[in-house]
């Protein structure tokens, strides 16, 4: 799910902006016409947050999950301890829970 896209600085009217490649919107159409913001993390690092348009039917659970994930992301960025989730990490996690049965599955 994590893809990198090259962006370029460009002039937009009297302002400056970044141009995202068409491939980004083809692969992630939910971000077309969305708003967002950019947060500067350090002198040479920033993170872009794009918020897709919301459906009126979106549930409260989805809102709570989004708020939790926003909080978790800010905490991880604050401590600068993010690292990619690798296939090896996934395999270790699957080995740890192999054969585990939950009470409601019995």
Backbone as a printed PyTorch tensor [residue, N CA C, xyz], in Angstrom:
tensor([[[  0.8150,  -1.1890,   0.0000],
         [  0.0000,   0.0000,   0.0000],
         [  0.8550,   1.2470,   0.0000]],

        [[  2.0600,   1.1530,   0.5010],
         [  2.9170,   2.3270,   0.5720],
         [  3.6800,   2.4980,  -0.7270]],

        [[  3.2670,   3.4580,  -1.5220],
         [  3.9590,   3.7900,  -2.7560],
         [  4.5430,   5.1750,  -2.6140]],

        [[  5.6640,   5.4040,  -3.2630],
         [  6.2660,   6.7310,  -3.2860],
         [  5.9870,   7.3680,  -4.6310]],

        [[  5.7300,   8.6570,  -4.6240],
         [  5.4530,   9.4040,  -5.8420],
         [  6.3410,  10.6380,  -5.8520]],

        [[  6.9300,  10.9170,  -7.0020],
         [  7.7350,  12.1250,  -7.1500],
         [  6.8110,  13.3240,  -7.3140]],

        [[  7.1220,  14.4050,  -6.6310],
         [  6.3550,  15.6370,  -6.7720],
         [  7.3080,  16.7330,  -7.2090]],

        [[  6.7400,  17.7600,  -7.8190],
         [  7.5590,  18.8900,  -8.2540],
         [  6.9250,  20.1850,  -7.7790]],

        [[  7.7800,  21.1050,  -7.3900],
         [  7.3070,  22.4340,  -7.0280],
         [  6.8990,  23.1590,  -8.3070]],

        [[  5.7890,  23.8910,  -8.2480],
         [  5.2880,  24.5930,  -9.4240],
         [  4.5950,  25.8780,  -9.0010]],

        [[  4.4630,  26.7920,  -9.9080],
         [  3.7460,  28.0440,  -9.6470],
         [  2.2700,  27.8150,  -9.9800]],

        [[  1.3880,  28.1870,  -9.0720],
         [ -0.0530,  28.0520,  -9.2520],
         [ -0.6490,  29.4370,  -9.0250]],

        [[ -0.9470,  30.1310, -10.1080],
         [ -1.4250,  31.5100,  -9.9890],
         [ -0.3580,  32.3680,  -9.3490]],

        [[ -0.6980,  33.0590,  -8.2600],
         [  0.2740,  33.8700,  -7.5250],
         [  0.9290,  33.0960,  -6.3890]],

        [[  0.5900,  31.8330,  -6.2710],
         [  1.1220,  31.0000,  -5.1930],
         [  2.0580,  29.9420,  -5.7440]],

        [[  2.6740,  29.2160,  -4.8380],
         [  3.5020,  28.0650,  -5.2060],
         [  2.8000,  26.8170,  -4.6930]],

        [[  3.0640,  25.6980,  -5.3260],
         [  2.4400,  24.4530,  -4.9040],
         [  3.2550,  23.2720,  -5.3650]],

        [[  2.7210,  22.0940,  -5.1360],
         [  3.3550,  20.8610,  -5.5730],
         [  2.4420,  20.1660,  -6.5600]],

        [[  3.0380,  19.6310,  -7.5870],
         [  2.2900,  18.9020,  -8.6110],
         [  2.4520,  17.4060,  -8.3430]],

        [[  1.3150,  16.7240,  -8.2050],
         [  1.3170,  15.2760,  -8.0260],
         [  1.1350,  14.6130,  -9.3850]],

        [[  1.7860,  13.4860,  -9.6250],
         [  1.6490,  12.8260, -10.9190],
         [  0.2590,  12.2180, -11.1060]],

        [[ -0.1610,  12.0810, -12.3530],
         [ -1.4650,  11.4890, -12.6620],
         [ -1.5780,  10.0760, -12.1060]],

        [[ -0.4690,   9.3570, -12.0540],
         [ -0.4500,   7.9920, -11.5220],
         [ -0.9740,   7.9570, -10.0800]],

        [[ -0.6450,   8.9820,  -9.2890],
         [ -1.1090,   9.0580,  -7.9080],
         [ -2.6370,   9.0380,  -7.8590]],

        [[ -3.2580,   9.8570,  -8.7010],
         [ -4.7230,   9.9330,  -8.7020],
         [ -5.3730,   8.7040,  -9.3300]],

        [[ -4.6960,   8.0760, -10.2750],
         [ -5.2340,   6.8200, -10.8420],
         [ -5.2610,   5.7340,  -9.7820]],

        [[ -4.2050,   5.6540,  -8.9880],
         [ -4.1060,   4.6150,  -7.9660],
         [ -4.8740,   4.9540,  -6.6890]],

        [[ -5.1480,   6.2420,  -6.4790],
         [ -5.8400,   6.6880,  -5.2600],
         [ -6.8970,   7.7330,  -5.6090]],

        [[ -7.9550,   7.3500,  -6.3110],
         [ -8.9560,   8.3270,  -6.7530],
         [ -9.6870,   9.0230,  -5.6100]],

        [[ -9.6640,   8.4610,  -4.4250],
         [-10.3490,   9.0800,  -3.2880],
         [ -9.7520,  10.4370,  -2.9310]],

        [[ -8.5270,  10.7230,  -3.3880],
         [ -7.8760,  11.9850,  -3.0610],
         [ -8.1170,  13.0890,  -4.0870]],

        [[ -8.7990,  12.7700,  -5.1750],
         [ -9.0960,  13.8000,  -6.1760],
         [-10.0170,  14.8500,  -5.5560]],

        [[ -9.7130,  16.1030,  -5.7370],
         [-10.4910,  17.2360,  -5.2160],
         [-10.5740,  17.2620,  -3.6940]],

        [[ -9.6320,  16.6300,  -3.0160],
         [ -9.6220,  16.6150,  -1.5520],
         [ -8.7760,  17.7730,  -1.0240]],

        [[ -9.0430,  18.1620,   0.2010],
         [ -8.2520,  19.1800,   0.8750],
         [ -7.2970,  18.4950,   1.8380]],

        [[ -6.3870,  19.2470,   2.3940],
         [ -5.4530,  18.6860,   3.3550],
         [ -4.5270,  19.7460,   3.9030]],

        [[ -3.4290,  19.3210,   4.4860],
         [ -2.4360,  20.2360,   5.0050],
         [ -1.0790,  19.5660,   4.9990]],

        [[ -0.0530,  20.3640,   5.2020],
         [  1.3070,  19.8560,   5.2660],
         [  1.8860,  20.2580,   6.6120]],

        [[  2.5610,  19.3250,   7.2560],
         [  3.1610,  19.5810,   8.5590],
         [  4.6660,  19.4180,   8.4340]],

        [[  5.4020,  20.4460,   8.8160],
         [  6.8550,  20.4020,   8.7580],
         [  7.3580,  19.6850,  10.0080]],

        [[  8.1080,  18.6000,   9.7980],
         [  8.6160,  17.7970,  10.9050],
         [ 10.0200,  18.2060,  11.3200]],

        [[ 10.8250,  18.5950,  10.3420],
         [ 12.1850,  19.0470,  10.6120],
         [ 12.6250,  19.9320,   9.4590]],

        [[ 13.8580,  20.3790,   9.4830],
         [ 14.3740,  21.2930,   8.4660],
         [ 14.2090,  20.7480,   7.0490]],

        [[ 14.3130,  19.4260,   6.8660],
         [ 14.2460,  18.8550,   5.5290],
         [ 13.1770,  17.7740,   5.3750]],

        [[ 12.1850,  17.7560,   6.2750],
         [ 11.1530,  16.7250,   6.2230],
         [  9.7810,  17.3240,   6.5210]],

        [[  8.8130,  16.9600,   5.6920],
         [  7.4260,  17.3720,   5.9140],
         [  6.5280,  16.1890,   5.5760]],

        [[  5.3490,  16.2000,   6.1260],
         [  4.3820,  15.1490,   5.8390],
         [  3.1170,  15.8090,   5.3090]],

        [[  2.5490,  15.2070,   4.2850],
         [  1.3550,  15.7310,   3.6430],
         [  0.1580,  14.9040,   4.0820]],

        [[ -0.8820,  15.5710,   4.5020],
         [ -2.1100,  14.8790,   4.9250],
         [ -3.2150,  15.3120,   3.9760]],

        [[ -3.7820,  14.3600,   3.2240],
         [ -4.8790,  14.6400,   2.3050],
         [ -6.1220,  13.9610,   2.8580]],

        [[ -7.1970,  14.7290,   3.0180],
         [ -8.4240,  14.2010,   3.6050],
         [ -9.4820,  14.0850,   2.5030]],

        [[ -9.8520,  12.8580,   2.1280],
         [-10.8670,  12.6820,   1.0800],
         [-12.2150,  13.2550,   1.5010]],

        [[-13.0510,  13.5550,   0.5060],
         [-14.4110,  14.0240,   0.7710],
         [-15.1500,  12.9520,   1.5690]],

        [[-15.9610,  13.3770,   2.5250],
         [-16.6740,  12.4550,   3.3980],
         [-18.0740,  12.1570,   2.8660]],

        [[-18.5140,  10.9250,   3.0190],
         [-19.9040,  10.5590,   2.7480],
         [-20.7510,  10.9640,   3.9410]],

        [[-21.9920,  11.3250,   3.6930],
         [-22.8950,  11.6080,   4.8030],
         [-23.1850,  10.3490,   5.5960]],

        [[-22.9770,   9.1840,   4.9700],
         [-23.2910,   7.9040,   5.5930],
         [-22.1530,   7.3690,   6.4620]],

        [[-21.0420,   8.1250,   6.5690],
         [-19.9020,   7.6250,   7.3260],
         [-20.3060,   7.4000,   8.7820]],

        [[-19.9090,   6.2580,   9.3330],
         [-20.3240,   5.9040,  10.6880],
         [-19.4240,   6.5490,  11.7410]],

        [[-19.9340,   6.5630,  12.9680],
         [-19.1810,   7.1100,  14.0910],
         [-17.9320,   6.2840,  14.3480]],

        [[-17.9990,   4.9550,  14.1150],
         [-16.8320,   4.0950,  14.3020],
         [-15.6890,   4.5420,  13.4020]],

        [[-16.0030,   4.8780,  12.1780],
         [-14.9850,   5.3230,  11.2370],
         [-14.3650,   6.6350,  11.7150]],

        [[-15.1690,   7.5390,  12.2180],
         [-14.6700,   8.8100,  12.7410],
         [-13.7340,   8.5590,  13.9180]],

        [[-14.1290,   7.6830,  14.8360],
         [-13.2930,   7.3900,  15.9940],
         [-11.9830,   6.7380,  15.5740]],

        [[-12.0300,   5.8470,  14.5900],
         [-10.8120,   5.2050,  14.1080],
         [ -9.8840,   6.2500,  13.4870]],

        [[-10.4330,   7.1630,  12.7080],
         [ -9.6320,   8.2040,  12.0750],
         [ -8.9760,   9.0990,  13.1300]],

        [[ -9.7200,   9.4550,  14.1760],
         [ -9.1680,  10.2710,  15.2540],
         [ -8.0420,   9.5390,  15.9810]],

        [[ -8.2590,   8.2340,  16.2350],
         [ -7.2190,   7.4340,  16.8860],
         [ -5.9640,   7.3590,  16.0210]],

        [[ -6.1380,   7.1050,  14.7170],
         [ -4.9860,   6.9960,  13.8320],
         [ -4.2550,   8.3320,  13.7020]],

        [[ -4.9900,   9.4360,  13.6900],
         [ -4.3530,  10.7560,  13.6820],
         [ -3.4900,  10.9430,  14.9340]],

        [[ -4.0480,  10.5630,  16.0790],
         [ -3.3050,  10.6620,  17.3350],
         [ -2.0510,   9.7850,  17.2980]],

        [[ -2.2060,   8.5330,  16.8590],
         [ -1.0660,   7.6140,  16.8150],
         [  0.0200,   8.1250,  15.8730]],

        [[ -0.3780,   8.6620,  14.7310],
         [  0.5880,   9.2000,  13.7760],
         [  1.3460,  10.3780,  14.3700]],

        [[  0.6310,  11.2940,  15.0250],
         [  1.2980,  12.4510,  15.6290],
         [  2.2810,  12.0220,  16.7100]],

        [[  1.8960,  11.0380,  17.5200],
         [  2.7970,  10.5540,  18.5700],
         [  4.0350,   9.8960,  17.9720]],

        [[  3.8430,   9.0900,  16.9350],
         [  4.9800,   8.4300,  16.2980],
         [  5.9090,   9.4450,  15.6540]],

        [[  5.3360,  10.4670,  15.0200],
         [  6.1590,  11.4940,  14.3830],
         [  6.8800,  12.3450,  15.4170]],

        [[  6.2060,  12.5740,  16.5500],
         [  6.8060,  13.3890,  17.6110],
         [  8.0840,  12.7160,  18.1340]],

        [[  8.0450,  11.4130,  18.2660],
         [  9.1890,  10.6660,  18.7870],
         [ 10.1640,  10.2440,  17.6950]],

        [[  9.7910,  10.5020,  16.4350],
         [ 10.6380,  10.1800,  15.2800],
         [ 11.0870,   8.7220,  15.2970]],

        [[ 10.1580,   7.8020,  15.5840],
         [ 10.5100,   6.3910,  15.6570],
         [  9.7310,   5.5340,  14.6570]],

        [[  9.2920,   6.1290,  13.5580],
         [  8.6050,   5.3560,  12.5300],
         [  9.5950,   4.5010,  11.7670]],

        [[  9.1660,   3.3000,  11.4070],
         [  9.9670,   2.4500,  10.5530],
         [  9.0330,   1.6400,   9.6700]],

        [[  9.4770,   1.2530,   8.4940],
         [  8.6060,   0.4990,   7.5880],
         [  8.2400,  -0.8600,   8.1840]],

        [[  7.0050,  -1.2860,   7.9240],
         [  6.5510,  -2.6060,   8.3540],
         [  6.9440,  -3.5880,   7.2660]],

        [[  7.8520,  -4.4800,   7.5830],
         [  8.4180,  -5.3680,   6.5740],
         [  7.7050,  -6.7110,   6.5340]],

        [[  7.9640,  -7.4570,   5.4900],
         [  7.4300,  -8.8170,   5.3550],
         [  7.9260,  -9.6900,   6.5020]],

        [[  9.1760,  -9.5010,   6.8870],
         [  9.7350, -10.2890,   7.9930],
         [  8.9840, -10.0080,   9.2950]],

        [[  8.6550,  -8.7400,   9.5480],
         [  7.8960,  -8.3910,  10.7460],
         [  6.5310,  -9.0780,  10.7260]],

        [[  5.9120,  -9.0900,   9.5560],
         [  4.6050,  -9.7260,   9.4130],
         [  4.6920, -11.2270,   9.6960]],

        [[  5.7230, -11.8690,   9.1810],
         [  5.8970, -13.3100,   9.4060],
         [  6.0980, -13.6150,  10.8820]],

        [[  6.8830, -12.8020,  11.5730],
         [  7.0960, -12.9870,  13.0130],
         [  5.7690, -12.8470,  13.7560]],

        [[  4.9730, -11.8340,  13.3940],
         [  3.6800, -11.6190,  14.0580],
         [  2.7470, -12.8020,  13.8200]],

        [[  2.7170, -13.3150,  12.5890],
         [  1.8540, -14.4600,  12.2940],
         [  2.2900, -15.7080,  13.0630]],

        [[  3.5850, -15.8980,  13.2410],
         [  4.0770, -17.0380,  14.0230],
         [  3.6630, -16.9110,  15.4830]],

        [[  3.6770, -15.6750,  16.0110],
         [  3.3060, -15.4610,  17.4060],
         [  1.8470, -15.8160,  17.6870]],

        [[  0.9730, -15.5600,  16.7240],
         [ -0.4620, -15.7980,  16.9640],
         [ -0.9650, -17.0910,  16.3360]],

        [[ -0.0790, -17.8710,  15.7340],
         [ -0.5000, -19.1380,  15.1210],
         [ -1.0920, -20.0610,  16.1890]],

        [[ -2.2540, -20.5910,  15.9050],
         [ -2.9240, -21.5200,  16.8150],
         [ -3.6860, -20.8720,  17.9480]],

        [[ -3.6570, -19.5680,  18.0610],
         [ -4.3840, -18.8650,  19.1240],
         [ -5.8690, -18.8370,  18.7680]],

        [[ -6.7080, -19.2290,  19.7260],
         [ -8.1460, -19.1980,  19.5330],
         [ -8.7540, -18.1890,  20.4980]],

        [[ -9.6620, -17.3790,  19.9980],
         [-10.3420, -16.4100,  20.8440],
         [-11.5620, -17.0500,  21.4750]],

        [[-11.9670, -16.5530,  22.6370],
         [-13.1130, -17.1170,  23.3450],
         [-14.3720, -17.1160,  22.4970]],

        [[-14.6050, -16.0540,  21.7390],
         [-15.8430, -15.9860,  20.9550],
         [-15.8120, -16.8660,  19.7190]],

        [[-14.6580, -17.4830,  19.4040],
         [-14.5640, -18.4040,  18.2760],
         [-14.7910, -19.8490,  18.6980]],

        [[-14.8400, -20.0990,  19.9970],
         [-15.0070, -21.4700,  20.4920],
         [-16.4170, -21.9530,  20.3730]]])
